[in-house]
Amino acid sequence: MNKQILLKSRPVGKPTLENFDIVNAPAVVAHQGEVLVKAQYISVDPYMRGRMSDAKSYVPPFEVGKPIEGGVVGEVIESKHSNYIVGDKVIGALAWQEIQSVPAEKVTKLNSELAPMSYYLGILGMPGLTAYFGLLDIGKPTEGETVVVSGAAGAVGMVVGQIARIKGCRVVGIAGNDEKNSYLKNELHFDEVINYNTTSDMEAAIADACPNGVDIYFDNVGGEISDAVIANINKGARIILCGQISLYNNTEAAIGPRVQPTLLKKSALMQGFIVSNYLSRWPEGVSELAKWLTDGRLKYQQTITRGFENLPQAFIGLFEGKNTGKSLVEVI
Amino acid sequence: MNKQILLKSRPVGKPTLENFDIVNAPAVVAHQGEVLVKAQYISVDPYMRGRMSDAKSYVPPFEVGKPIEGGVVGEVIESKHSNYIVGDKVIGALAWQEIQSVPAEKVTKLNSELAPMSYYLGILGMPGLTAYFGLLDIGKPTEGETVVVSGAAGAVGMVVGQIARIKGCRVVGIAGNDEKNSYLKNELHFDEVINYNTTSDMEAAIADACPNGVDIYFDNVGGEISDAVIANINKGARIILCGQISLYNNTEAAIGPRVQPTLLKKSALMQGFIVSNYLSRWPEGVSELAKWLTDGRLKYQQTITRGFENLPQAFIGLFEGKNTGKSLVEVI
């Protein structure tokens, strides 16, 4: 049996297990120019929620009745392309399927000696590079500035905070439980942490944690947490829009305080981005991140769920604030 | 009699004549280092509304019982500073007062042969430079892009549209009446104009006027007009926040659709600014604008109200959509 997970129906609001279907995949054969890939780790990421809706976004929607697609690392078990041999470790945007045959151009070889394979779905992959380019290219942090990051214990957030520390900034992380926050503070050396679930006045809490105001806000969540941060920005602040996870399951357009008057008064910048804007600079990012990992200046944590069939549950867990660090599934 | 206008009380909502007091100024004497200035033109600008409230902004609030202050051009009628002689034309942020004595550092000499004196309160002054730096430095227009400007018939907007045309862009202006719009289209050669007072579906009207979407939005007004423009932005769009006149008289924080999800999907930038951020590049801006004026590539229009005592009414008129081009008062 070669399992495959399909989008059975489009979620309305928060996704549930009923939106997914686990089936046996059609027979897979590697044709000329293709490689047969056995998945080892499969990534679950918040942005994938957008593709489950039938709305225009920066990536096209998934089709109902077709497999979900996302970041997968695996091993080549049969090759009909001269660049690959059996045993090669590869990464690609592939189907949620145990074994699949894909054109060789759809995958990239990994150096599994530099770091564990799963890291290429996290700190050396999309989330790590999202943190790297978003913070450095848009935020342009300088020593002594204050950086606030929401979703701080997530795959992107924890890298953002650590890079900001490397750049000499004061770092304040916002996350949803004390266990995550104690990890951020004690292991990753964030200067301050705020638990949004137990803080009644977020605006005041951010003001307390940022006595010199907020120079850079790396926003992974949106909504009211962001309103509270934006109320504390300094003149010339930079707000990096990376994710809006608090709004992804909304069924209507979100309403809130208009940010324009604040951005105007503060001569502040707000910039949305997607990491693929930086494709040409990918090698620079991977090399810097790998160097910091090797130096021990950057720590990394993953939440690994075991078992292919647990992919839907691991994905749904992203919206329940369960994971610390990068969430992924190991295909045992 | 040497008239002076005081802020009598802070407006709540839209300013009224009751918020102002016309009085006779205390005796004015030029002390050492000062010049005595007789006002000739006095500027009324939307940003001044912010200073009438008791809220922190980029400039400190006016004090109740003290004179209003703003852009004034006038003539030196007595000088106790070696850099100035009687007859010099000067500009400064001065009191709403017919004759006043000020430290020489508070004024700058004008070249009244390059352009009429009043132009230094408009196209060669704060509004013109606001258009110049906001559009070029933040918007970075390139040939063939589509630029939408709201408040298009105002002192800033009409310069923005003309510079965008000079840079080879398609320009769409939004203003509040057909007379203004016909001026923008026929005299200033805007490609399209939209009257927000007679258009029921602004979002559709902007889509019609911008078949290739919106690359740059120069926002002078905020509120629902801006919501409709932002719904039409392209990937990589730049939104320049210059003014939010539709919100200045609000007594509560404005609520509206959250822009962050759109900015994120479109990798778009939103940047607030104030022209004083560009003080060091002021001469570059004046020189470029003066060159385009001389070449005839840039046209300019003023709405001049005559009579010092009509200053409050001219100011209030800004919020009634009455003026085309720069609004100012001539002190007969």
Interface residues (C-beta under 8 A of the other chain):
Chain A: K56 S57 Y58 D219 G222 G223 S226 K235 L241 C242 G243 Q244 L247 A253 A254 I255 G256 P257 R258 V259 Q260 P261 T262 L263 L264 K265 K266 S267 A268 L269 M270 Q271 G272 F273 I274 N277
Chain B: K56 S57 Y58 D219 G222 G223 S226 K235 L241 C242 G243 Q244 L247 A253 A254 I255 G256 P257 R258 V259 Q260 P261 T262 L263 L264 K265 K266 S267 A268 L269 M270 Q271 G272 F273 I274 N277
